[in-house]
Amino acid sequence: MKTLKDLGDLSGKRVLVRADFNVPLKGTTITDDGRIRAALPTINALRGEGAKVILMAHLGRPKGKVVPELSLAPVAKRLGELLGTDVTLASDTYGEDAQAKVAALQDGDVVLLENVRFNPEETSKDAAERSAYAKKIAALGDVFVSDGFGVVHRAQGSNYDVATDLPSAAGLLVEKEVIALSKATDNPERPLTVILGGSKVSDKLGVIENLLSKANRLIIGGGMVYTFLKAKGYEVGESLLEEDQIEKVKSYIETAEKNGVELVLPTDIVVNAGFPAGDTPINPEVVPADAIPADKMGLDIGPDSAKLFHDKVVDSKTVVWNGPMGVFEVPQFAEGTRAIAQALVDATAAGAFTIVGGGDSASAVRNLDFPESGFSHISTGGGASLEFLEGKELPGLKVLE
């Protein structure tokens, strides 16, 4: 994979950078700027070389239409604050305003193009349509830097097709992500423990299948655990359940046993009478994992499970975590996720290499006020991290070879 050093002298060059600024918003307020801060090393490195930096990114799912609420204006403002310089926002991606603002750039200046997903061609399945669109963007730059790890698992106009039109390389963030995730998948220091949570088993089928031949220990929590508990013959009440995955999960349990992979499931569960939304009262109750009442819903792992999981994590040399243990947005159901985050911090302090695998897990550690320095690596790509762990070829990386 080509990196920044392969692009040579960038002084005075127009450098197109595909970043990942898909940050959570409340109105126009960014509630987690982690992805913006993750892009700073590459931006600062390019500015330091005297490059003219042209940033592009997406926000949300506007589905090819201009949605004012999904403008990158809040990102431009926050980025300017973090860089200590003005970041101009173009009102389009490749049109007259983008062209004018790029033409006005001085060495070291930064411009942000408007949401690439306002253009239907960005995510088009028609390769020719996508390619024609990418050429319009490529005309703005001299070289291309791919630094949005959260989108490298997709072949889209601004991260894949543009890379075929210009000299291209991975930015510092993408390089860092690949090195960290490779460290966990290619000859990791053992024991290798993988913790999987989140809502659905079906989202992580490929990861589980791949890791059953690589991990020493697989810890399961979150909404997906109830399909595992059901596969073992337990009552799961009103908990999230994927009936169509039960047989598949049974085969995973058998494969884990056959391969000598330690499969760790919760021993107790925090339940409630329904999902905590609207008028549903919150009355948490801890019950054994094999005795969830028929009228209750599992929403977090219990305190005994939290201790069990913690002990397994700190007994590891490499740890990968993807997916919260419960509904962490509600304080009463956040303790399991908090315990896992603390376990990773403790494992890191003891010398383990720890990865928080993006998406909700990354949001959780920040929302629960854990210092980023407590982990070896916090990934910026949820889906991309998962597909990397699955062993899939990621088009946005392949194109940089």
NORJO-V877904 format. One line per field, one symbol per residue. ss: DSSP state (@ for helix, = for strand, . for the rest). burial: b if it has 9 or more other ideal C-beta (glycine too) atoms within 8 Angstrom, else e. A space follows every 50 residues. Layout:
ss: ???
burial: ???
//
This chain:
ss: ..=@@@@......=====......==..==...@@@@@@@@@@@@@@@.. .=====...........@@@..@@@@@@@@@@@...===......@@@@@ @@@......===...@@@.@@@@...@@@@@@@@@@@@....====..@@ @.....@@@@@@@@@.====.@@@@@@@@@@@@@@......=====.... .@@@@@@@@@@.....====....@@@@@@@...........@@@@@@@@ @@@@@@@@@..===...=====............====........==== =.@@@@@@@@@@@@...=====........@@@.@@@@@@@@@@@@@@@. ..====..@@@@@@@@@....@@@..==...@@@@@@@@@....@@@@.. .
burial: ebebeebeebeebbbbbbbbbbbebeeeebebbbbbebbbbbbbbbbebb bbbbbbbbbbebebeebeebbbebbbbbbbebbeeebbbbebbbeebbbe bbeebebebbbbbbbbbbbebbbbeeeebbbbbbbebbebbebbbbbbbb bbbbebbbbbbbbbbbebbbbbbbbbbbebbebbbeebeebbbbbbbbeb bebbbbbbbbbbeebbbbbbbbbbbbbbbbbbebebbebbebeebbebbb ebbebbbeeebbbbbbbbbbbbeeebeeebeeebebbebeebbeebbbbb bbeebbbbbbebbbebbbbbbbbbbbbbebebbbbbbbbbbbbbbbbbee ebbbbbbbbbbbbbbbbbebebebbebbbbbbbbbbbbbbeeebbbbebb e
//
